[in-house]
Amino acid sequence: MIHLTLIIVDFLTGLLAAGAWALASAGGAIAAVVGGGVLGVSLFRRWRRKG
C-alpha cells in the first residue's frame, strides 16, 4: 500500500514539475517575442528619425 502511495506521489510531483516547466518555457517564449517586438519598434523609430 505504501509503495502505491509513493508511486502516486512521485507521478503527481513529476506532473507538477512538467507543468511548471511548460509554463516557464511558454512564459519565456512570450517574453522573448514581446521583448523582440519592443526592441524592433524602438530601433525602427530611431532609424526613421535619422532618415
Secondary structure as UniProt FT lines:
FT   HELIX           2..50
//
